[in-house]
Amino acid sequence: MDESQIAKNIKSTRLNKKMSQGALADLCGFTKGYISRIEKSDKPPPFTTLDKIAKALNVDLTLLLSEETELPRDTQLCIVRKDEAKKISATNLHGYHYIALAHKKSGKNMEPFIIMPAFDEEAIFSHEGEEFMYVLEGTHELIYNDKGYILREGDSVYFDSIIPHTGRSIGEKRAKVLTVLYSYKRNHTSGLIETRINPAKQSSL
């Protein structure tokens, strides 16, 4: 997808909810100017910034990463066929490739992805909730609370995601990891923090 579509999705979703840039900024803990720069940019903001904006807008993260901004139906049962999964790859997603698995379900507390981590970790993540990972292919190094854990095909891990963590692929090809993010409760007070490892790599946004 065109990376500029993500900024358009943020703006159109905000306008559809009749929310000002200032109101969105207050809910996210950002400045109005930062929200304005995000909406005007051709590049998406960091992944965890997107997650915070999605929570403030009370929409699923995958809506902001989609080429379509029509809200999915609120259904009790949601089936996503193999050819319907959404592949997401963008400059500011730290070299990760994502496949969104439940984008057709709205109002969910769990966000399942297949992720393919980069070979060099570029960011440390910390967000309220819990996270589950199951390695489908390859080798993945999870760095959790400054300690590395090697996970190979068939290995899994469940952890509190408020603790700083990151990860990377090891070997000749990217690992493929089923990942489920869980938020305790959808509200506007959920905190989400991101710290870049290398300040020189910080986005200009």
N, C-alpha and C positions, 0 to 999 in steps of 0.2 A: 504494500500500500504506500501511497505518497505520504511521507512523514509530516507534511504540512497539514494533512487531514486531522491529525490529533489535536492541533491547536484550534482548528475550526470546530471540532467536536466539543471541546471545552467551552468555547464561546457560545455555540448554538444551544448546548444543554443549559448553560447559565441563563441565557436569554429566555429559553422555553420555560424556565422556572421563575422568570421575572426577578432575578437576583442581580444586584449591581456588582461591579468588580470589587467595590469596597466591602460589601457584605461577604462575598466569597473569600476575600483576603482575610477578614476577621475570623471566619470559621476555620481557615487553614493555619492561621498564625503567620501569614505572610503580609507583605505590604501591597497596597493597591497597585503600585508601580510594577511590582514583580508579576502580578497577575496580568497586567496589561502587556508586559513584555512577552509572557508566555503565549498569550492569545495572538500576538503579532508575529511570532517567530515561525520560521520554516522548519525548525527542528523541535522535537518534543522535549519537555523537561525530563529530569531523571525519573526513573520508574517509581520510586517511593514518593516523589512529589506528585506524580499522577495519582497514586493510590490515595494520598491525602485529599487531593481535589475531588476525587470520586466520592469519598466519604462525605465531604462537605456538601456535595451536590446530591447526596443520597441516591447514587446510581452505582451500578456494578462497574468495576474497573474496565472490564472488557468492552463496555459501551464506548468509552473514550478511545479505545484502541481499534475500533471497528470502522469500516468504510461506510457503514450505515449508522445513523443516530436515532433510528426509530426504536423506542423502548420495546424490549421483548415482552411477550405475554407472560403474565403471572400464572403459571401452571403448576399443578402438583407434580406432574411427571414431565420430564424433559429428556428427549432422546436426541443425541447429536450423532449423525452418521459419519462414517470415516471421512467422506469427502466434504463434510460441512465444518470440520474443525478449522479454526482461524489461525493462520500462521502470522506471527508478529515479529518483525525485526526492524530496529531503528537505531540511529546513531547513539542516542543518549540512554540506551538500555544496557550499557556497560558491556557490549559485545555479546550479550545473551540473545539467543533465539527462543521465542516462546510459541507454543501452540495452545490456544485457549480451548478448553474442552467443554465448557458449560455456558457458553455465551448466550444461549437461547433461554436461559432461566434467569428471571429477574428476582431481586430481593434476596439473594442467597447470602448465607453467612460463610460458606466455604467457596474458595476460588481455585478450581483445579487447572493445572497447566502441565504440559510437558515442556521442560526447559532443556536447553543445550548450552551449558555454561561455556564462557570463553576460556582460553588457556591461561590467561593472566587475570587474577581478580582485580577489579578496578574500584570497588566500593565496599564499604561495610554497611550492612543493613541492620536496623533495629526497629521493630514495629510491634505494637500490642497484638497479642493473640498467640496462636500456636501454628506449627508448620510440620508437615509430614513429607518425607522424601523416600522414593523407592527407585533404585537404579535399574533402568531397563537395559541399557547397553553401556559398555565402556567403563571407565574409572573416574570417579568424582572425589575430589578432596573437599570436604566440608571443614571450614575453619570456624570454630565456635568458641567464643570467649578466649580468643588468642591461642587455641590449641587445635592442631590439625587432626582430622580423622579420614582415613582412606576408605571409601565405599566402592565396592565392586558390584558387578551385575548380580542382582538378587538380594543385595543388602538394602536395609531400610533404616531410617532414623526419624524420631519424633522429638521435637524440642520446643521449648518456650522461645518464641521469636523476639521477645523484648531484649534478650541477650544478644550483643553484637555478633553478627555472623556474616560469612561470605563463602564463596566456593569457586572452584575452577575445574576444568577438565584436565586429565592427565593422560598422556599417551599420544598416539598418532592421530586419533580422531576424537571429536567431541563426544562427551558422555551424553546420554539421553536419560533424563530423570523425571519421573512422575512426581509432581509437587502439588500439595494441597495446602493453601493458606486458609486459616480459620480466624475470623474476627469474633471476639466475645459478644459484641453487640454493636449494631449499626447505630452510631450516634455521632454528633458533631464534636465530641470532646476527645475522641480517640487520638492518641498521639502517634506520630510516625516520624522517625528521625533518620537522616542519612548523613554519613560522614565519608568524604572521599579519602582514600589512602594517600593519593598524590595530589596536593592542592593545585599543582600546575595543570592537572587534567580537569579542573572544575569547569562546568559549563558557564558560558557568558550570560546565560539566563539568570 
